[in-house]
Amino acid sequence: MTLQQIRYVLTVAKYNSMNEAAKQLFVSQPSLSSAIKELETEVGIQIFQRTNKGVLITNEGEEFLGYARQVASQMELMEEHYFGDKDIKKKFGVSTQHYSFAVKAFVEMVKGFDMNEYEFAIRETRTADVIKDVYSGKSEVGILYENEFNERVIAKLLREHRLEFSPLFQCKGYVYLWKGHPLAKEAVISLEQLEAYPCLSFEQGDNNSFYLAEEILSTYDYKKTIKACDRSTMLNLMIGLEAYTLCSGIICEELNGSDFMAIPLKEQVTMTIGYIKRSHAALSSIGEIYIQNLQEYIELNQ
């Protein structure tokens, strides 16, 4: 296995096309295809499945790409350190369920670095994709929650992907709604009071399991439900339809605006929000700073 083969694989995965990857690498398509096949034979797995519409990454290929990205990243850092290539940027990525506090901590972290030297990425995404991103090396850190209902399923998924969960904080359930909502002046809100209003949840795609839902009490028999794909749409639905969602109570007015509020849920439920990373892998210095910013923000706003 060579670094050149690793770069070939990563480029094919990026473009999902042998032809396009060959153009980007300035090699012929037959030469690239041959190099990939030699690598697959050497490691004993099929990394790509060839189709008429391009290439698809196999499950074994996803695992291989996770290691390949780490190798390529370390090589870039070595080249920068020893050969002074200033064009190579250090990379750091975070994948998270839809938490404004995770985005806020990311913003504060980025402010402390020279953007000319670093390439940052944050992905608010589905639960399964948070796990997949960290497993594949696309993100170093993932932010998600566990509770008594989903912890066994989440723990199983993390074991299968060789990831580990570290708790950040525990919290009770809150109702998140617009300040103009009819229940906005209540000190505590029960599920019975909420029956007349639509409950919002984040759509989870093909993995739309109760266990992968981002909201607590995902199995409750809500009378009215609406699924959304992003935080901005959910906030608009809260205003337009007097809808609500259930959350951790840690909200960021700077990002979401001051028109929304969190009120304690009467029913007693607990959730543990934490971060995931690859098992037995130490966080990078940037990762440690991000987690520290996250903890500090939570302590100030919990």
C-alpha positions, 0 to 999 in steps of 0.5 A, a space after each residue: 500500500 502506498 500513499 499514492 494509492 491512498 490519495 487515489 482512493 480518497 479522490 475517487 470517494 470524493 467525486 464518486 467517479 473514476 473518470 472525474 477522479 482521473 481528471 483531477 489526479 492527471 492520470 488515465 482512467 485505466 491506470 487509476 482503475 488498475 491502481 485501485 484494484 491492486 489496492 483492493 487485492 492487497 487489503 483483501 476487501 472491495 472498497 468500491 462497487 462499480 456501477 453504470 452511474 459511477 462508483 459506490 462505497 461499500 461498507 468495508 470501504 467506508 471503514 478503510 476510508 476512515 483510516 485513509 483520511 487519518 493517514 492523509 491528514 497526518 501526512 499533510 501535517 508532516 509535509 507542512 512541518 518539515 517542508 514548510 508547505 503553507 498551503 496545507 491547512 489543518 482540518 477539524 470537523 464536528 458533526 452534531 444533532 441539531 443543537 444551537 449550543 454545539 454551533 455556538 461553541 464551534 463559533 467561539 473555537 474558530 474565533 481563536 484560530 487563523 482561518 488561513 491556516 485551518 479548514 473547519 467544518 460543522 455538520 448539523 445532521 441526522 443521528 446515524 450520520 453523526 455516528 457515520 461521520 466520526 466513524 469514517 473520519 469525516 469529523 473528529 467529534 460528534 455531539 448526540 444524546 443518550 437516555 434510558 430509552 435509547 442508550 442500549 441501541 446507541 451503545 451497540 451502534 458505537 461498539 460496532 463502529 469502534 466509537 466511544 461516548 463521553 458525557 458532557 452534562 445531564 438535563 431534564 426535558 423542556 418544551 421549546 416554543 415561540 414566546 407568542 405561544 398560548 402556553 408561553 406564560 406557563 411555569 411548567 407544561 404537561 404533555 396533556 396541555 400540548 395535545 392541541 398543538 403540533 409536535 415538531 421533530 427532526 426527520 431522520 431519513 432511512 434511519 427513522 427509528 424511535 431510538 435514533 430520534 433527537 427528541 425525548 419521548 419519541 414513542 409518545 402518542 402525539 396527536 399532531 406531528 410534523 417533521 422538519 430537516 433543519 433548525 431554521 424551518 423548525 423555528 418558522 413552524 413554531 411561529 406559523 403553527 404554534 408548534 413546539 418541540 422537546 429539548 434540553 433547555 440549553 438554547 442560544 438566543 444569539 443564533 436562534 433569536 430572542 423570540 423563543 423560550 424553553 419551559 420545563 416539561 412536567 413529565 420527569 425525563 432525563 437526557 445525557 448529552 455528550 460527545 463521541 470519538 474514535 475509541 482509543 484515539 486521543 482528541 487533537 488539540 483543536 478537539 480539546 479546545 472545542 470540548 472545553 468551549 462546549 463545557 464552558 458554554 453549558 456551565 454558563 447557560 444550563 
